[in-house]
Amino acid sequence: MQCRQCGTEIADKALICFRCGTATSEPVRAPAPVGRGKARTIGLALLVLLLLALLAAWWFGLLPRDASAVGGVHPQAVGPAGAGPCEDSGQRAGSDCRPLGHS
C-alpha cells in the first residue's frame, strides 16, 4: 500500500505512514470539539498567578500580616476585651453611654 500523502510504500496493515505521519484511513469517531478549554486554561493560569503574587506580597511585608490591622486599628490600641468607650466615663456599656443609675 502507498501513503496517500507522500507516496511512500507502507505495510498493508499500517495505521499511519511512518514517514509523514498521515493516517491511512478515516477516523471511526469524530474528534472531540475544541471548546473553551484554552480560555479556561488561561483564566486558571491568571488566577494562580494572582494568588501567588498576593502571597508573595504578604510574605515580603507589602500586605499586613495581621487581619485586624486591615481596618486600621490594632487590637492592643482598643484596650482589653469588653472595655468600650463608656467604661472610662463611669457610664453603662451598651446603653448609649448614659450615666450609671439612670435608665
N, C-alpha and C positions, 0 to 999 in steps of 0.2 A: 504494500500500500504506500502511496505517496502523500506527503503533507500537502494540504490544500493551500497553505500559506506560502511555504518556501520551496516545496517540491522535493524535499529530502525523502529518501526511501526509509520507511519506518516499518516496524513489525505490524502484522495484521491485527493483533490484539492490543496495540498501544492506545492509551487514553489521551496522551499528549505527544506532540513532536518533541524529541529530545534536543533538537537544535534551536527552534524558535519558541517553543512552549505553547503553541496553538493547540486547542482541543481538537480531537479527531471526530467528535460527534457533538450534536447539540445537547445542552444540559436537559436532564429529565425534569427538574424543577426550576422555576424562575428564581433568580437571586432575590434575596430579601431587599425590600425597598429601602433606600437610604433616606432616613427621616431626619429628625432634628438631632441626631447623635452628635454631630460635630459642634453644633451650637450649645448643646447641653454640656459637652466636654469642656468647651471654652469657658462657659459660665461657672462650672465647678472649679476649674483651674483658677479663675479670677477670685472666687470665694476663698479658696485655700490660701492664695497669695495675700489677700486682705487680712485673713486671720493670722497668718504668720507675721505680717507687718505690724499688726496690733500687739501681738505677743512680744515681738522684738522691741517695740516702743515701750511697752510696760517693763520689760526686762532691763532695758538700759535707762530707765527712770524718766522717760519722756511723758509717761502717763502716771497718775498717782497709784500707789500700791494699796492704799487704804480706801475702801469703798466709802467710808464716811467722809473722807476728805474731798470727795467729788462735789458735795454740797457746799463746801467752803467752811464748814465748822468742824473743828477737830473734837473728838469725844471728850478729851480732858478739859477743853475750854468751856464746856457746858456745866461741868460740876458732877457731883455724884448722882446716880440714878434716882429719879423721883423728886429731885430738887428742882422746882420750877421757879419762875420769876416772882411768885408770891411768897416763897419761903423766907426770903430775906426781909420782906416788909412786914412780917407778922400777920399776913393775911392767909386765908384758907386757899390751898391749891385746888384748882379745878372749879372754882366757884366765882369766876370773873374777878378774882383778887379782892374780894370785899374783906374788910377787917374782921378779925375773929370776934365771935359773939353777935354778929349781925347776920340775919338770914335773908 
